[in-house]
Amino acid sequence: MGKLVALVLLGVSLSLVGERFLEFRERSNASREVESVEPENCHLIEEIENGSEDIDILPSGLAFISSGLKYPGLPNFAPNEPGKIFLIDLNEQKPRVQALEISGGFDKELFNPHGISIFIDKDHTVYLYIVNHPHMKSTVEIFKFEEQHRSLVYLKTTKHELLKSVNDIVVFGPEQFYATRDCYFTNSFLSLFEMILDLHWTYVLFYSPREVKVVATGFSSANGITVSADQKYFASRILCLRSPG
């Protein structure tokens, strides 16, 4: 009797896994059905040999690019080099990138940048909020952009127990932001298992110096995030949220 029950449970488990795998494969294949489009006004940007992860652009046309992300399952073009933030002027006819120097005591050897977001205060000072993964943890690094010297000044590292496996960030006030959390396993088998079972472990986090809380849960994936011009709506890759404010 015990063996029969075990076989039934095994059959049910395999059926569940098979169903989740087929659903995941169909969902993945849907994103591959794209039309071939000839790009216009596109230029290959050289000197970013280690790839690029995210970009944010100032109204003036200056753009910041995070590069050199090291994460399980992703191609690693320079395993022994830390990540960098590049600056590019999109107003130039043939834009070129410049790696920004970072001062202020920041540990550049542990820089593993992911999502990036710009905040401009009332004095027009530009701040960069960058998701970082030192030792595969998640922090948010705050820098001030010195346009005259084309450099970054490190100001602060933000940590919190809810800042786990952070993917992207959008800032809407001084030290106030929304962040997306994807629950990535570092083991490739467990990561595949997580995607097949569709565990809905990801969430969207609200952070401020006074309050930190999860504002949306139950998603298969929560990747990039952005904000509407009036700051009433925050949109991620698979969801749209209304700002509680």
Backbone hydrogen bonds in HBPLUS format (Angstrom, degrees):
<---DONOR---> <-ACCEPTOR-->    atom                        ^
c    i                          cat <-CA-CA->   ^        H-A-AA   ^      H-
h    n   atom  resd res      DA  || num        DHA   H-A  angle D-A-AA Bond
n    s   type  num  typ     dist DA aas  dist angle  dist       angle   num
A0005-VAL N   A0001-MET O   3.03 MM   4  6.35 160.2  2.07 151.9 156.4     1
A0006-ALA N   A0002-GLY O   2.99 MM   4  6.21 158.1  2.04 145.9 152.3     2
A0007-LEU N   A0003-LYS O   2.90 MM   4  6.13 154.9  1.96 147.7 154.2     3
A0008-VAL N   A0004-LEU O   2.92 MM   4  6.18 156.2  1.98 148.7 155.4     4
A0009-LEU N   A0005-VAL O   2.90 MM   4  6.16 162.8  1.93 152.3 156.9     5
A0010-LEU N   A0006-ALA O   2.88 MM   4  6.06 153.7  1.95 144.6 152.4     6
A0011-GLY N   A0007-LEU O   2.84 MM   4  6.05 156.8  1.89 146.6 152.8     7
A0012-VAL N   A0008-VAL O   2.92 MM   4  6.18 160.4  1.96 151.3 156.3     8
A0013-SER N   A0009-LEU O   2.92 MM   4  6.08 160.2  1.96 146.5 152.3     9
A0014-LEU N   A0010-LEU O   2.89 MM   4  6.11 162.9  1.92 152.2 156.4    10
A0015-SER N   A0011-GLY O   2.94 MM   4  6.10 153.1  2.02 144.8 152.6    11
A0016-LEU N   A0012-VAL O   2.94 MM   4  6.19 155.8  2.00 148.8 155.1    12
A0017-VAL N   A0013-SER O   2.94 MM   4  6.20 165.7  1.96 153.1 156.7    13
A0018-GLY N   A0014-LEU O   2.83 MM   4  5.95 158.7  1.87 145.1 151.7    14
A0019-GLU N   A0015-SER O   2.88 MM   4  6.07 156.7  1.94 147.0 153.0    15
A0020-ARG N   A0016-LEU O   2.95 MM   4  6.19 163.5  1.98 152.9 157.1    16
A0021-PHE N   A0017-VAL O   2.86 MM   4  6.04 152.5  1.94 147.3 155.5    17
A0022-LEU N   A0018-GLY O   3.01 MM   4  6.24 161.2  2.04 149.6 153.5    18
A0023-GLU N   A0019-GLU O   3.02 MM   4  6.24 159.3  2.07 148.5 154.4    19
A0024-PHE N   A0020-ARG O   2.86 MM   4  6.03 156.6  1.92 145.7 152.5    20
A0025-ARG N   A0021-PHE O   2.86 MM   4  6.08 156.0  1.92 149.2 155.9    21
A0026-GLU N   A0022-LEU O   2.97 MM   4  6.16 159.9  2.01 147.8 152.8    22
A0027-ARG N   A0023-GLU O   2.97 MM   4  6.14 156.6  2.02 145.7 152.4    23
A0028-SER N   A0024-PHE O   2.89 MM   4  6.08 148.4  1.99 143.8 152.8    24
A0029-ASN N   A0025-ARG O   2.86 MM   4  6.03 159.7  1.90 150.1 155.5    25
A0030-ALA N   A0026-GLU O   3.11 MM   4  6.23 142.6  2.26 140.7 149.4    26
A0031-SER N   A0028-SER O   3.25 MM   3  5.70 135.6  2.46 106.5 116.1    27
A0032-ARG N   A0029-ASN O   2.99 MM   3  5.24 151.8  2.07 106.5 115.5    28
A0033-GLU N   A0030-ALA O   3.41 MM   3  5.74 163.7  2.44 108.0 112.5    29
A0034-VAL N   A0032-ARG O   3.01 MM   2  5.77 120.0  2.39 111.2  94.7    30
A0051-GLY N   A0048-ILE O   3.23 MM   3  5.67 159.6  2.27 119.1 119.0    31
A0053-GLU N   A0066-SER O   2.75 MM  13  5.52 171.5  1.76 158.7 158.9    32
A0066-SER N   A0054-ASP O   2.99 MM  12  5.38 156.8  2.04 140.4 148.0    33
A0056-ASP N   A0064-PHE O   3.07 MM   8  5.47 147.8  2.18 145.7 155.2    34
A0064-PHE N   A0056-ASP O   2.85 MM   8  5.47 167.4  1.86 166.0 168.9    35
A0058-LEU N   A0062-LEU O   2.75 MM   4  5.31 174.3  1.75 169.0 168.2    36
A0061-GLY N   A0058-LEU O   2.93 MM   3  5.42 162.4  1.96 117.5 123.4    37
A0090-LEU N   A0061-GLY O   2.99 MM  29  5.26 164.1  2.02 147.0 144.4    38
A0063-ALA N   A0088-ILE O   2.80 MM  25  5.23 164.1  1.83 157.8 163.2    39
A0088-ILE N   A0063-ALA O   2.94 MM  25  5.23 150.7  2.03 147.8 154.0    40
A0065-ILE N   A0086-PHE O   2.87 MM  21  5.02 157.3  1.92 143.5 149.1    41
A0086-PHE N   A0065-ILE O   2.82 MM  21  5.02 165.0  1.84 150.0 152.8    42
A0067-SER N   A0084-LYS O   2.96 MM  17  5.38 154.2  2.03 167.9 166.9    43
A0084-LYS N   A0067-SER O   2.99 MM  17  5.38 154.5  2.05 138.2 146.1    44
A0074-LEU N   A0071-TYR O   3.05 MM   3  5.66 162.4  2.08 144.7 145.9    45
A0081-GLU N   A0078-ALA O   3.14 MM   3  5.50 170.6  2.15 118.2 120.8    46
A0083-GLY N   A0111-PHE O   2.77 MM  28  5.25 165.6  1.79 153.8 148.9    47
A0100-LEU N   A0085-ILE O   2.90 MM  15  5.85 177.2  1.90 171.5 172.0    48
A0087-LEU N   A0098-GLN O   2.78 MM  11  5.13 156.0  1.83 141.1 148.7    49
A0098-GLN N   A0087-LEU O   2.88 MM  11  5.13 139.5  2.04 140.9 153.2    50
A0092-GLU N   A0089-ASP O   3.25 MM   3  5.92 163.8  2.28 116.1 120.4    51
A0152-LEU N   A0101-GLU O   2.84 MM  51  6.14 169.9  1.85 169.6 173.0    52
A0103-SER N   A0152-LEU O   2.95 MM  49  6.40 159.8  1.99 157.0 161.9    53
A0154-TYR N   A0103-SER O   2.77 MM  51  6.00 178.2  1.77 156.0 156.6    54
A0110-LEU N   A0107-ASP O   3.26 MM   3  5.87 153.7  2.33 112.6 119.1    55
A0111-PHE N   A0108-LYS O   3.18 MM   3  5.04 164.1  2.20 106.6 108.0    56
A0133-HIS N   A0112-ASN O   3.10 MM  21  5.12 138.0  2.28 118.7 130.7    57
A0114-HIS N   A0131-VAL O   2.76 MM  17  5.12 148.8  1.86 152.1 153.1    58
A0131-VAL N   A0115-GLY O   2.85 MM  16  5.16 165.2  1.87 149.2 154.3    59
A0117-SER N   A0129-TYR O   2.93 MM  12  5.26 145.6  2.05 147.4 157.3    60
A0129-TYR N   A0117-SER O   2.88 MM  12  5.26 171.6  1.89 164.9 167.2    61
A0119-PHE N   A0127-TYR O   2.89 MM   8  5.12 158.0  1.94 148.8 152.8    62
A0127-TYR N   A0119-PHE O   2.78 MM   8  5.12 158.0  1.83 157.4 164.3    63
A0121-ASP N   A0125-THR O   3.10 MM   4  5.53 155.2  2.17 150.0 153.0    64
A0124-HIS N   A0121-ASP O   2.90 MM   3  5.21 156.8  1.95 117.5 120.3    65
A0145-PHE N   A0126-VAL O   2.89 MM  19  5.47 175.2  1.89 153.4 154.5    66
A0128-LEU N   A0143-PHE O   2.85 MM  15  5.09 155.3  1.92 136.0 144.5    67
A0143-PHE N   A0128-LEU O   2.89 MM  15  5.09 159.1  1.93 149.6 156.2    68
A0130-ILE N   A0141-GLU O   2.89 MM  11  5.17 164.8  1.92 149.7 154.7    69
A0141-GLU N   A0130-ILE O   2.84 MM  11  5.17 167.0  1.85 153.6 150.8    70
A0132-ASN N   A0139-THR O   2.86 MM   7  5.23 169.8  1.87 148.0 149.2    71
A0139-THR N   A0132-ASN O   2.94 MM   7  5.23 158.4  1.99 148.1 152.2    72
A0136-MET N   A0133-HIS O   3.34 MM   3  4.83 146.5  2.46 118.1 109.2    73
A0137-LYS N   A0134-PRO O   2.94 MM   3  5.49 163.4  1.97 119.6 125.0    74
A0140-VAL N   A0158-THR O   3.03 MM  18  4.98 158.4  2.07 140.3 146.5    75
A0158-THR N   A0140-VAL O   2.77 MM  18  4.98 165.1  1.79 147.8 153.0    76
A0142-ILE N   A0156-LYS O   2.83 MM  14  5.19 165.3  1.85 163.4 163.8    77
A0155-LEU N   A0142-ILE O   2.87 MM  13  5.55 160.7  1.91 164.0 159.5    78
A0156-LYS N   A0142-ILE O   3.38 MM  14  5.19 158.3  2.43 133.6 136.9    79
A0144-LYS N   A0153-VAL O   2.86 MM   9  5.07 155.3  1.92 139.3 146.7    80
A0153-VAL N   A0144-LYS O   2.85 MM   9  5.07 156.0  1.90 144.9 153.1    81
A0146-GLU N   A0151-SER O   2.85 MM   5  5.27 170.4  1.86 156.7 159.1    82
A0150-ARG N   A0146-GLU O   2.75 MM   4  5.60 114.2  2.18 142.2 161.5    83
A0151-SER N   A0146-GLU O   3.18 MM   5  5.27 153.8  2.25 132.5 140.2    84
A0163-LEU N   A0160-HIS O   2.98 MM   3  5.22 150.1  2.07 107.2 116.7    85
A0164-LYS N   A0162-LEU O   2.95 MM   2  5.60 126.7  2.24 107.8  92.1    86
A0182-ASP N   A0165-SER O   3.02 MM  17  5.57 158.0  2.07 161.6 154.5    87
A0167-ASN N   A0180-THR O   2.79 MM  13  5.56 166.2  1.80 157.2 160.0    88
A0180-THR N   A0168-ASP O   3.08 MM  12  5.52 155.8  2.15 139.1 145.2    89
A0170-VAL N   A0178-TYR O   2.91 MM   8  5.42 151.9  1.99 154.2 159.8    90
A0178-TYR N   A0170-VAL O   2.96 MM   8  5.42 157.5  2.01 152.1 156.5    91
A0172-PHE N   A0176-GLN O   3.11 MM   4  6.01 161.7  2.14 148.5 153.5    92
A0176-GLN N   A0173-GLY O   3.04 MM   3  4.89 153.8  2.11 127.4 119.1    93
A0177-PHE N   A0207-TYR O   2.99 MM  30  5.38 154.4  2.06 143.4 151.3    94
A0207-TYR N   A0177-PHE O   2.84 MM  30  5.38 159.5  1.88 168.3 171.7    95
A0179-ALA N   A0205-LEU O   2.88 MM  26  5.11 150.9  1.97 141.0 149.4    96
A0205-LEU N   A0179-ALA O   2.78 MM  26  5.11 170.7  1.79 158.9 161.9    97
A0181-ARG N   A0203-TYR O   2.88 MM  22  5.37 162.1  1.92 172.6 172.2    98
A0203-TYR N   A0181-ARG O   3.29 MM  22  5.37 143.5  2.44 130.3 140.7    99
A0184-TYR N   A0182-ASP O   3.01 MM   2  5.84 121.2  2.37 112.1  95.8   100
A0191-SER N   A0187-ASN O   2.91 MM   4  6.12 150.7  2.00 151.7 161.1   101
A0192-LEU N   A0188-SER O   3.03 MM   4  6.25 156.2  2.09 145.0 150.1   102
A0193-PHE N   A0189-PHE O   2.93 MM   4  6.16 157.2  1.99 146.7 153.8   103
A0194-GLU N   A0190-LEU O   2.86 MM   4  6.04 150.6  1.94 143.9 151.4   104
A0195-MET N   A0191-SER O   3.13 MM   4  6.42 156.1  2.19 145.7 150.9   105
A0196-ILE N   A0192-LEU O   2.97 MM   4  6.19 160.1  2.01 152.9 158.3   106
A0197-LEU N   A0193-PHE O   3.08 MM   4  6.21 166.4  2.09 150.3 153.5   107
A0198-ASP N   A0194-GLU O   3.05 MM   4  6.08 124.2  2.37 134.8 148.9   108
A0204-VAL N   A0216-ALA O   2.92 MM  12  5.17 155.8  1.98 145.6 150.6   109
A0215-VAL N   A0204-VAL O   2.91 MM  11  5.82 159.0  1.95 155.7 162.7   110
A0206-PHE N   A0213-LYS O   2.79 MM   7  5.41 178.1  1.79 173.6 173.8   111
A0213-LYS N   A0206-PHE O   2.99 MM   7  5.41 159.2  2.04 149.1 155.9   112
A0208-SER N   A0211-GLU O   2.80 MM   3  5.17 124.9  2.11 146.2 161.6   113
A0226-THR N   A0235-ALA O   2.88 MM   9  5.44 148.4  1.98 147.3 157.7   114
A0235-ALA N   A0226-THR O   2.93 MM   9  5.44 147.7  2.04 139.5 149.5   115
A0228-SER N   A0233-TYR O   2.91 MM   5  5.46 158.3  1.95 162.6 164.5   116
A0231-GLN N   A0228-SER O   2.96 MM   3  5.07 158.9  2.00 109.8 116.3   117
A0243-SER N   A0232-LYS O   2.71 MM  11  5.09 173.1  1.72 143.3 145.2   118
A0234-PHE N   A0241-LEU O   2.91 MM   7  5.17 162.7  1.94 145.1 150.9   119
A0241-LEU N   A0234-PHE O   2.77 MM   7  5.17 171.9  1.77 163.1 165.0   120
A0236-SER N   A0239-LEU O   2.87 MM   3  5.11 163.5  1.90 144.8 150.3   121
